[in-house]
């Protein structure tokens, strides 16, 4: 069951928790990869000093954040790694959730081909935002796409498993002053695929 528009209309903190356990579906060249979301970070719009949209800063790069919830926001870090974010809340209220880590469910062969790493540990394939984007072939071509309507990248409901959600401060945002201590990073407790922070 694909997540509908209403699911994404909440603020980033609530959606970051609600996305845990949900499944990203990525389709390309007749291949399908499915991964479970196990770690997220919330970025709460104009007030959040860690957000790209702090002070309602709207640029060509951040424009997708100002769309209504249910779109993708994809940006490049270190000039080489893409980060996949889910836009939440209402139009012109630029909340977004960074997908930090996922657990592979299907398409492991494709994931390994896409990552080409030396490590034999499956968790090293997708335990970080840049890693998972590489594993799923997520790049700028998908920036701003509708996760509700797109057929190449979307999110579906997960199984009704029980898990405990832990929280901690977000990663690598020392510049965010008092916002660096907000416990807006959420992850499934004891899941081996969460990133090393």
N, C-alpha and C positions, 0 to 999 in steps of 0.2 A: 504494500500500500504506500504510494508516493505521498510524502508530506505535502499538505496543501498550504495555500497562501496564509490561512489563519494561524497555522503553527508558527510562522516566522514573524507575526505581528507584535510579539512581546519584546521587552527590553533585552539587551544582550546578556545580562547576568542570568536571567531566567532561561533564556534560550540556550545558553552555554551548558547549563545543567541538563536541559531537556534533550539536547543533541547526543548526550552520552548514551551509547548502546544502539543508536540509529545507524543505518547502513548507507554508505556512499556507493552509488552505482556509476561506473565509468565505462562507456562503450566507445570503441574506435576500431576501424578496419575490421568489423565483424567479430571483434573480441569483447568480452565482458569481464570486468574485474569488480568484485564486491569486497568492501572492507568495513569493519565496525569502528565507529568513532569511540575512542577511549580517553581522549584528553582534549580540552578546549581552553580558550582564554577569551574573556569578554572585554570589549572595548566600547566604552559608553559615551560616544558622541562628543558634542562640543565641549562638555565640561571636563572630559577625561584627558589629562595632560600626557597620557601615553598613546592617545589615539592620533591617527593621521588626520583626523577631522577635528582636532582640538580647535576651539574658537571658530567652529564652522568653516574651517579652511577647505574650500572647494577648488580643486585643481583638475586638470585632465586625468591625473592618476587617481584622485580620490572620488571622482564623480560617481562611480557605482555605489559608494557608501551612502549617497543621498537618495538612492532609489528606495522604493518601498521594500519591506522585508521579503526575502525569498529570492534574492539575486546573489550572484557571486561577486567577490572583490578579490582580485588576484594581483599581487605585486611582486617585484623582484627584490631580493636582498643580496648584498655582497656581489651584485652584478652577475649572479649565476643561479640562485635558487629562488623558485617561485613559492609563494605562500598562499594557501587557499583559505579564504574567509567567507563566511555566510553573513550576508546583510540581514539585519533584523529591524524590528520596530516599524514606524511609519515613514512615509516619504519625507525627505528633508530633516529627518531626525537620525543622523548618521551613526547608528549602532552597528557593530559587526562582531562576529565570533571567529577567532582564528582556530582552525582545526590543527592541533599540535601533534597528534599521534593517532594512528589507526591500527587495527588488528586485521590482517588479511583473512578473508573467508574463502573466496574463490579467485581463480586466475593467478595463482602463485607463480606459475611458469612465466606468464607475461610480466609480473612484477619483477621477477629475477632478471629477466631480459632487459627491462627498463632501467634497473638499478646497477647491474654489473659490478657488484661489490665482492671483495675478497672474503669477507666474513661469512661463515657458514651458519651463523645464528639468524634464524628467521626474523627475530624481533628487530635486528639491525636494518631491515629493509624499510620499515615504516615508522620508526620511533622518533620522529622529529618532523617539523613542518616542511622543510625543504625535501627531506627524504620521501615523504608520502606524496608530494606533488610530482616528484620524479617517477615514483613507482606507478602512479596513476596517469602519467602523461598529461598532467595539468599545467597549462601555460597561459600566456596572455591572450591567446585566441578565445579562451573561455571567460575572460574578464567581463563582468556585467551581464552574463547570461542569466536567464530565468531558471531557477532550480525547480520551479513548478511546471514549466513547459518544455524545457530542453530535453532532447532525447539522448544526448551524449554524456551529460553530467547531472545527476539528481540524487535525492536522498529519500530513502524509504524507511518505514517503521522497522524496528528490530524485533527480535523475539522477546517474549515477556519474562526475561531473566531478572533475577533479583541481584542487585549489586549495591555496594556502599560507595557513595560519592565523597571524596576528600577534596579539600581546597587548599590553596597556598597562594602567595604573591606571584604575580606574573614574571616571566623570564626576560632578562636583558632590557629592562626599562629604567635603569638607574636615573635617567634624565627626567623622569616624570614627577619629581618632587614628592608631595604627599601621596600622590596616586600610585607610587611604586609599591606601597605597602598594602594596597587593596587586595584582598584574597579572592581575586577574580580568575584564577586558574583552577579548573576543575578536572578531576580525573577519576577513573574507576579504580578503587582501592585494590592493590595487589595485582593489577594487570601488568604483565611483563612487557607490554608494548609501549608503556608511557615513556616519554622522553627523559633523558638525564638532564636535570636542571641544577 
